[in-house]
Amino acid sequence: QVPLVESGGGLVQHGGSLRLSCVASGSISSINSMGWYRQAPGKQRELVASMTNGGRINYVDSVKGRFTISRDNAKNTVYLQMNSLKPDDTAVYYCNTEANWGYSYWGQGTQVTVSS
């Protein structure tokens, strides 16, 4: 098991910034990648950004140049720095880890609301 605890969501104006954090615990050594997904009302959950243990990073096209994912392995934490936020970024953001044997773990979600 890899429990995940997220923080950092909130309400921000169009063009503002937020930083999300996600701390992992438990079977840390089984983690292969960490990332962030989001789900807006009436839409499917989508990958926002992910980062493997080897440092390979993937972003959804809509956030490239605005969002930055990073990891602090000493703190078992993954961050998502979100700049130039838009109303379309409004969603519940979920931390995710992909671990050995195909296991996937999810945080409880944190709401991000961008006002126009």
Rosetta constraint file for C-alpha pairs under 8 A:
AtomPair CA 1 CA 26 HARMONIC 5.89 0.50
AtomPair CA 1 CA 27 HARMONIC 5.81 0.50
AtomPair CA 1 CA 105 HARMONIC 7.75 0.50
AtomPair CA 2 CA 24 HARMONIC 6.24 0.50
AtomPair CA 2 CA 25 HARMONIC 5.53 0.50
AtomPair CA 2 CA 26 HARMONIC 4.87 0.50
AtomPair CA 2 CA 27 HARMONIC 5.50 0.50
AtomPair CA 2 CA 28 HARMONIC 6.73 0.50
AtomPair CA 2 CA 97 HARMONIC 7.96 0.50
AtomPair CA 2 CA 105 HARMONIC 6.41 0.50
AtomPair CA 3 CA 24 HARMONIC 5.83 0.50
AtomPair CA 3 CA 25 HARMONIC 5.53 0.50
AtomPair CA 3 CA 26 HARMONIC 6.39 0.50
AtomPair CA 3 CA 105 HARMONIC 7.28 0.50
AtomPair CA 3 CA 106 HARMONIC 7.64 0.50
AtomPair CA 3 CA 107 HARMONIC 7.16 0.50
AtomPair CA 4 CA 22 HARMONIC 6.34 0.50
AtomPair CA 4 CA 23 HARMONIC 5.63 0.50
AtomPair CA 4 CA 24 HARMONIC 4.69 0.50
AtomPair CA 4 CA 25 HARMONIC 6.67 0.50
AtomPair CA 4 CA 95 HARMONIC 7.10 0.50
AtomPair CA 4 CA 96 HARMONIC 7.85 0.50
AtomPair CA 4 CA 105 HARMONIC 7.62 0.50
AtomPair CA 4 CA 106 HARMONIC 6.53 0.50
AtomPair CA 4 CA 107 HARMONIC 4.80 0.50
AtomPair CA 4 CA 108 HARMONIC 7.67 0.50
AtomPair CA 5 CA 22 HARMONIC 5.38 0.50
AtomPair CA 5 CA 23 HARMONIC 5.30 0.50
AtomPair CA 5 CA 24 HARMONIC 6.72 0.50
AtomPair CA 5 CA 107 HARMONIC 5.79 0.50
AtomPair CA 5 CA 108 HARMONIC 7.11 0.50
AtomPair CA 6 CA 20 HARMONIC 7.10 0.50
AtomPair CA 6 CA 21 HARMONIC 5.54 0.50
AtomPair CA 6 CA 22 HARMONIC 4.27 0.50
AtomPair CA 6 CA 23 HARMONIC 6.57 0.50
AtomPair CA 6 CA 94 HARMONIC 7.74 0.50
AtomPair CA 6 CA 95 HARMONIC 6.79 0.50
AtomPair CA 6 CA 107 HARMONIC 6.39 0.50
AtomPair CA 6 CA 108 HARMONIC 7.18 0.50
AtomPair CA 6 CA 109 HARMONIC 6.76 0.50
AtomPair CA 6 CA 110 HARMONIC 6.63 0.50
AtomPair CA 7 CA 20 HARMONIC 5.78 0.50
AtomPair CA 7 CA 21 HARMONIC 5.27 0.50
AtomPair CA 7 CA 22 HARMONIC 6.46 0.50
AtomPair CA 7 CA 110 HARMONIC 6.63 0.50
AtomPair CA 8 CA 18 HARMONIC 6.97 0.50
AtomPair CA 8 CA 19 HARMONIC 5.80 0.50
AtomPair CA 8 CA 20 HARMONIC 4.45 0.50
AtomPair CA 8 CA 21 HARMONIC 6.12 0.50
AtomPair CA 8 CA 110 HARMONIC 7.42 0.50
AtomPair CA 9 CA 18 HARMONIC 7.06 0.50
AtomPair CA 9 CA 19 HARMONIC 7.48 0.50
AtomPair CA 9 CA 20 HARMONIC 6.23 0.50
AtomPair CA 9 CA 110 HARMONIC 5.38 0.50
AtomPair CA 9 CA 111 HARMONIC 5.34 0.50
AtomPair CA 9 CA 112 HARMONIC 5.00 0.50
AtomPair CA 10 CA 18 HARMONIC 7.88 0.50
AtomPair CA 10 CA 110 HARMONIC 7.92 0.50
AtomPair CA 10 CA 111 HARMONIC 6.11 0.50
AtomPair CA 10 CA 112 HARMONIC 5.05 0.50
AtomPair CA 10 CA 113 HARMONIC 6.16 0.50
AtomPair CA 11 CA 112 HARMONIC 6.14 0.50
AtomPair CA 11 CA 113 HARMONIC 4.75 0.50
AtomPair CA 11 CA 114 HARMONIC 5.94 0.50
AtomPair CA 11 CA 115 HARMONIC 7.35 0.50
AtomPair CA 12 CA 16 HARMONIC 5.92 0.50
AtomPair CA 12 CA 17 HARMONIC 7.14 0.50
AtomPair CA 12 CA 18 HARMONIC 7.62 0.50
AtomPair CA 12 CA 112 HARMONIC 7.88 0.50
AtomPair CA 12 CA 113 HARMONIC 6.32 0.50
AtomPair CA 12 CA 114 HARMONIC 5.02 0.50
AtomPair CA 12 CA 115 HARMONIC 6.29 0.50
AtomPair CA 13 CA 85 HARMONIC 7.64 0.50
AtomPair CA 13 CA 114 HARMONIC 5.36 0.50
AtomPair CA 13 CA 115 HARMONIC 4.81 0.50
AtomPair CA 13 CA 116 HARMONIC 6.40 0.50
AtomPair CA 14 CA 84 HARMONIC 7.12 0.50
AtomPair CA 14 CA 85 HARMONIC 5.57 0.50
AtomPair CA 14 CA 86 HARMONIC 5.13 0.50
AtomPair CA 14 CA 87 HARMONIC 6.39 0.50
AtomPair CA 14 CA 114 HARMONIC 5.74 0.50
AtomPair CA 14 CA 115 HARMONIC 5.61 0.50
AtomPair CA 14 CA 116 HARMONIC 5.29 0.50
AtomPair CA 15 CA 83 HARMONIC 7.02 0.50
AtomPair CA 15 CA 84 HARMONIC 4.13 0.50
AtomPair CA 15 CA 85 HARMONIC 4.80 0.50
AtomPair CA 15 CA 86 HARMONIC 6.28 0.50
AtomPair CA 16 CA 83 HARMONIC 6.16 0.50
AtomPair CA 16 CA 84 HARMONIC 5.49 0.50
AtomPair CA 16 CA 85 HARMONIC 5.46 0.50
AtomPair CA 17 CA 81 HARMONIC 7.50 0.50
AtomPair CA 17 CA 82 HARMONIC 5.41 0.50
AtomPair CA 17 CA 83 HARMONIC 4.41 0.50
AtomPair CA 17 CA 84 HARMONIC 6.23 0.50
AtomPair CA 17 CA 85 HARMONIC 6.17 0.50
AtomPair CA 18 CA 81 HARMONIC 6.19 0.50
AtomPair CA 18 CA 82 HARMONIC 5.26 0.50
AtomPair CA 18 CA 83 HARMONIC 6.76 0.50
AtomPair CA 19 CA 79 HARMONIC 6.81 0.50
AtomPair CA 19 CA 80 HARMONIC 5.54 0.50
AtomPair CA 19 CA 81 HARMONIC 4.41 0.50
AtomPair CA 19 CA 82 HARMONIC 5.89 0.50
AtomPair CA 20 CA 79 HARMONIC 5.49 0.50
AtomPair CA 20 CA 80 HARMONIC 5.00 0.50
AtomPair CA 20 CA 81 HARMONIC 6.47 0.50
AtomPair CA 20 CA 82 HARMONIC 7.95 0.50
AtomPair CA 21 CA 77 HARMONIC 6.75 0.50
AtomPair CA 21 CA 78 HARMONIC 5.88 0.50
AtomPair CA 21 CA 79 HARMONIC 4.57 0.50
AtomPair CA 21 CA 80 HARMONIC 6.58 0.50
AtomPair CA 22 CA 77 HARMONIC 5.40 0.50
AtomPair CA 22 CA 78 HARMONIC 5.28 0.50
AtomPair CA 22 CA 79 HARMONIC 6.40 0.50
AtomPair CA 22 CA 95 HARMONIC 6.33 0.50
AtomPair CA 22 CA 107 HARMONIC 7.97 0.50
AtomPair CA 23 CA 75 HARMONIC 7.44 0.50
AtomPair CA 23 CA 76 HARMONIC 5.77 0.50
AtomPair CA 23 CA 77 HARMONIC 4.44 0.50
AtomPair CA 23 CA 78 HARMONIC 6.71 0.50
AtomPair CA 24 CA 28 HARMONIC 7.01 0.50
AtomPair CA 24 CA 76 HARMONIC 5.45 0.50
AtomPair CA 24 CA 77 HARMONIC 6.19 0.50
AtomPair CA 25 CA 76 HARMONIC 7.21 0.50
AtomPair CA 27 CA 31 HARMONIC 7.49 0.50
AtomPair CA 28 CA 76 HARMONIC 7.51 0.50
AtomPair CA 30 CA 99 HARMONIC 5.16 0.50
AtomPair CA 30 CA 100 HARMONIC 5.31 0.50
AtomPair CA 31 CA 53 HARMONIC 7.88 0.50
AtomPair CA 31 CA 97 HARMONIC 6.49 0.50
AtomPair CA 31 CA 98 HARMONIC 5.98 0.50
AtomPair CA 31 CA 99 HARMONIC 4.22 0.50
AtomPair CA 31 CA 100 HARMONIC 6.53 0.50
AtomPair CA 32 CA 52 HARMONIC 5.94 0.50
AtomPair CA 32 CA 53 HARMONIC 5.67 0.50
AtomPair CA 32 CA 97 HARMONIC 7.37 0.50
AtomPair CA 32 CA 98 HARMONIC 5.62 0.50
AtomPair CA 32 CA 99 HARMONIC 5.10 0.50
AtomPair CA 32 CA 100 HARMONIC 6.78 0.50
AtomPair CA 33 CA 50 HARMONIC 6.91 0.50
AtomPair CA 33 CA 51 HARMONIC 5.56 0.50
AtomPair CA 33 CA 52 HARMONIC 4.02 0.50
AtomPair CA 33 CA 53 HARMONIC 5.66 0.50
AtomPair CA 33 CA 97 HARMONIC 5.66 0.50
AtomPair CA 33 CA 98 HARMONIC 5.26 0.50
AtomPair CA 33 CA 99 HARMONIC 7.01 0.50
AtomPair CA 34 CA 50 HARMONIC 5.70 0.50
AtomPair CA 34 CA 51 HARMONIC 5.55 0.50
AtomPair CA 34 CA 52 HARMONIC 6.43 0.50
AtomPair CA 34 CA 78 HARMONIC 6.80 0.50
AtomPair CA 34 CA 95 HARMONIC 7.47 0.50
AtomPair CA 34 CA 96 HARMONIC 5.72 0.50
AtomPair CA 34 CA 97 HARMONIC 4.40 0.50
AtomPair CA 34 CA 98 HARMONIC 6.45 0.50
AtomPair CA 35 CA 47 HARMONIC 7.89 0.50
AtomPair CA 35 CA 48 HARMONIC 7.59 0.50
AtomPair CA 35 CA 49 HARMONIC 5.48 0.50
AtomPair CA 35 CA 50 HARMONIC 3.86 0.50
AtomPair CA 35 CA 51 HARMONIC 6.01 0.50
AtomPair CA 35 CA 69 HARMONIC 7.75 0.50
AtomPair CA 35 CA 78 HARMONIC 7.24 0.50
AtomPair CA 35 CA 95 HARMONIC 5.87 0.50
AtomPair CA 35 CA 96 HARMONIC 5.21 0.50
AtomPair CA 35 CA 97 HARMONIC 6.33 0.50
AtomPair CA 36 CA 47 HARMONIC 6.29 0.50
AtomPair CA 36 CA 48 HARMONIC 5.49 0.50
AtomPair CA 36 CA 49 HARMONIC 5.39 0.50
AtomPair CA 36 CA 50 HARMONIC 6.26 0.50
AtomPair CA 36 CA 80 HARMONIC 7.58 0.50
AtomPair CA 36 CA 93 HARMONIC 6.69 0.50
AtomPair CA 36 CA 94 HARMONIC 5.58 0.50
AtomPair CA 36 CA 95 HARMONIC 4.65 0.50
AtomPair CA 36 CA 96 HARMONIC 5.80 0.50
AtomPair CA 37 CA 45 HARMONIC 6.52 0.50
AtomPair CA 37 CA 46 HARMONIC 5.38 0.50
AtomPair CA 37 CA 47 HARMONIC 4.33 0.50
AtomPair CA 37 CA 48 HARMONIC 5.00 0.50
AtomPair CA 37 CA 49 HARMONIC 7.05 0.50
AtomPair CA 37 CA 93 HARMONIC 5.68 0.50
AtomPair CA 37 CA 94 HARMONIC 5.08 0.50
AtomPair CA 37 CA 95 HARMONIC 6.42 0.50
AtomPair CA 37 CA 96 HARMONIC 7.12 0.50
AtomPair CA 38 CA 45 HARMONIC 5.46 0.50
AtomPair CA 38 CA 46 HARMONIC 5.52 0.50
AtomPair CA 38 CA 47 HARMONIC 6.61 0.50
AtomPair CA 38 CA 48 HARMONIC 6.58 0.50
AtomPair CA 38 CA 91 HARMONIC 5.86 0.50
AtomPair CA 38 CA 92 HARMONIC 5.43 0.50
AtomPair CA 38 CA 93 HARMONIC 4.23 0.50
AtomPair CA 38 CA 94 HARMONIC 5.83 0.50
AtomPair CA 39 CA 43 HARMONIC 6.26 0.50
AtomPair CA 39 CA 44 HARMONIC 5.98 0.50
AtomPair CA 39 CA 45 HARMONIC 4.30 0.50
AtomPair CA 39 CA 46 HARMONIC 6.41 0.50
AtomPair CA 39 CA 91 HARMONIC 5.25 0.50
AtomPair CA 39 CA 92 HARMONIC 5.35 0.50
AtomPair CA 39 CA 93 HARMONIC 6.58 0.50
AtomPair CA 40 CA 44 HARMONIC 7.31 0.50
AtomPair CA 40 CA 45 HARMONIC 7.37 0.50
AtomPair CA 40 CA 90 HARMONIC 6.51 0.50
AtomPair CA 40 CA 91 HARMONIC 4.23 0.50
AtomPair CA 40 CA 92 HARMONIC 6.37 0.50
AtomPair CA 41 CA 91 HARMONIC 7.12 0.50
AtomPair CA 47 CA 59 HARMONIC 7.65 0.50
AtomPair CA 47 CA 60 HARMONIC 6.55 0.50
AtomPair CA 48 CA 59 HARMONIC 5.70 0.50
AtomPair CA 48 CA 60 HARMONIC 5.22 0.50
AtomPair CA 48 CA 63 HARMONIC 7.28 0.50
AtomPair CA 49 CA 57 HARMONIC 7.14 0.50
AtomPair CA 49 CA 58 HARMONIC 5.40 0.50
AtomPair CA 49 CA 59 HARMONIC 4.37 0.50
AtomPair CA 49 CA 60 HARMONIC 6.42 0.50
AtomPair CA 49 CA 69 HARMONIC 6.52 0.50
AtomPair CA 50 CA 57 HARMONIC 5.61 0.50
AtomPair CA 50 CA 58 HARMONIC 5.28 0.50
AtomPair CA 50 CA 59 HARMONIC 6.76 0.50
AtomPair CA 50 CA 69 HARMONIC 7.10 0.50
AtomPair CA 51 CA 55 HARMONIC 5.81 0.50
AtomPair CA 51 CA 56 HARMONIC 5.46 0.50
AtomPair CA 51 CA 57 HARMONIC 4.48 0.50
AtomPair CA 51 CA 58 HARMONIC 6.60 0.50
AtomPair CA 51 CA 69 HARMONIC 7.22 0.50
AtomPair CA 51 CA 70 HARMONIC 7.45 0.50
AtomPair CA 51 CA 71 HARMONIC 7.87 0.50
AtomPair CA 52 CA 56 HARMONIC 5.24 0.50
AtomPair CA 52 CA 57 HARMONIC 6.71 0.50
AtomPair CA 57 CA 69 HARMONIC 7.81 0.50
AtomPair CA 59 CA 63 HARMONIC 6.74 0.50
AtomPair CA 59 CA 64 HARMONIC 6.15 0.50
AtomPair CA 60 CA 64 HARMONIC 6.71 0.50
AtomPair CA 63 CA 67 HARMONIC 5.57 0.50
AtomPair CA 66 CA 82 HARMONIC 6.17 0.50
AtomPair CA 66 CA 83 HARMONIC 5.14 0.50
AtomPair CA 66 CA 84 HARMONIC 6.05 0.50
AtomPair CA 66 CA 85 HARMONIC 7.69 0.50
AtomPair CA 67 CA 80 HARMONIC 6.71 0.50
AtomPair CA 67 CA 81 HARMONIC 5.48 0.50
AtomPair CA 67 CA 82 HARMONIC 4.46 0.50
AtomPair CA 67 CA 83 HARMONIC 5.97 0.50
AtomPair CA 68 CA 80 HARMONIC 5.67 0.50
AtomPair CA 68 CA 81 HARMONIC 5.05 0.50
AtomPair CA 68 CA 82 HARMONIC 6.61 0.50
AtomPair CA 69 CA 78 HARMONIC 7.23 0.50
AtomPair CA 69 CA 79 HARMONIC 5.62 0.50
AtomPair CA 69 CA 80 HARMONIC 4.61 0.50
AtomPair CA 69 CA 81 HARMONIC 6.37 0.50
AtomPair CA 70 CA 78 HARMONIC 5.78 0.50
AtomPair CA 70 CA 79 HARMONIC 5.23 0.50
AtomPair CA 70 CA 80 HARMONIC 6.62 0.50
AtomPair CA 71 CA 76 HARMONIC 7.55 0.50
AtomPair CA 71 CA 77 HARMONIC 5.74 0.50
AtomPair CA 71 CA 78 HARMONIC 4.32 0.50
AtomPair CA 71 CA 79 HARMONIC 6.09 0.50
AtomPair CA 72 CA 76 HARMONIC 6.01 0.50
AtomPair CA 72 CA 77 HARMONIC 5.28 0.50
AtomPair CA 72 CA 78 HARMONIC 6.35 0.50
AtomPair CA 73 CA 77 HARMONIC 6.34 0.50
AtomPair CA 85 CA 89 HARMONIC 6.47 0.50
AtomPair CA 85 CA 114 HARMONIC 6.72 0.50
AtomPair CA 86 CA 90 HARMONIC 7.52 0.50
AtomPair CA 86 CA 114 HARMONIC 6.06 0.50
AtomPair CA 86 CA 115 HARMONIC 7.79 0.50
AtomPair CA 86 CA 116 HARMONIC 7.56 0.50
AtomPair CA 87 CA 113 HARMONIC 7.29 0.50
AtomPair CA 87 CA 114 HARMONIC 4.69 0.50
AtomPair CA 87 CA 115 HARMONIC 5.80 0.50
AtomPair CA 87 CA 116 HARMONIC 5.97 0.50
AtomPair CA 88 CA 114 HARMONIC 7.67 0.50
AtomPair CA 89 CA 112 HARMONIC 7.56 0.50
AtomPair CA 89 CA 113 HARMONIC 7.47 0.50
AtomPair CA 89 CA 114 HARMONIC 6.75 0.50
AtomPair CA 90 CA 111 HARMONIC 7.81 0.50
AtomPair CA 90 CA 112 HARMONIC 5.40 0.50
AtomPair CA 90 CA 113 HARMONIC 4.58 0.50
AtomPair CA 90 CA 114 HARMONIC 5.48 0.50
AtomPair CA 91 CA 111 HARMONIC 6.10 0.50
AtomPair CA 91 CA 112 HARMONIC 5.54 0.50
AtomPair CA 91 CA 113 HARMONIC 6.62 0.50
AtomPair CA 92 CA 109 HARMONIC 5.84 0.50
AtomPair CA 92 CA 110 HARMONIC 5.38 0.50
AtomPair CA 92 CA 111 HARMONIC 4.37 0.50
AtomPair CA 92 CA 112 HARMONIC 5.99 0.50
AtomPair CA 93 CA 109 HARMONIC 5.32 0.50
AtomPair CA 93 CA 110 HARMONIC 5.25 0.50
AtomPair CA 93 CA 111 HARMONIC 6.19 0.50
AtomPair CA 93 CA 112 HARMONIC 6.93 0.50
AtomPair CA 94 CA 106 HARMONIC 6.62 0.50
AtomPair CA 94 CA 107 HARMONIC 5.67 0.50
AtomPair CA 94 CA 108 HARMONIC 6.68 0.50
AtomPair CA 94 CA 109 HARMONIC 4.43 0.50
AtomPair CA 94 CA 110 HARMONIC 6.57 0.50
AtomPair CA 95 CA 106 HARMONIC 5.75 0.50
AtomPair CA 95 CA 107 HARMONIC 5.10 0.50
AtomPair CA 95 CA 108 HARMONIC 7.90 0.50
AtomPair CA 95 CA 109 HARMONIC 6.97 0.50
AtomPair CA 96 CA 104 HARMONIC 7.02 0.50
AtomPair CA 96 CA 105 HARMONIC 5.60 0.50
AtomPair CA 96 CA 106 HARMONIC 4.71 0.50
AtomPair CA 96 CA 107 HARMONIC 6.50 0.50
AtomPair CA 97 CA 104 HARMONIC 5.69 0.50
AtomPair CA 97 CA 105 HARMONIC 5.28 0.50
AtomPair CA 97 CA 106 HARMONIC 6.78 0.50
AtomPair CA 98 CA 102 HARMONIC 6.96 0.50
AtomPair CA 98 CA 103 HARMONIC 6.07 0.50
AtomPair CA 98 CA 104 HARMONIC 4.68 0.50
AtomPair CA 98 CA 105 HARMONIC 6.70 0.50
AtomPair CA 99 CA 103 HARMONIC 5.12 0.50
AtomPair CA 99 CA 104 HARMONIC 6.01 0.50
AtomPair CA 99 CA 105 HARMONIC 7.90 0.50
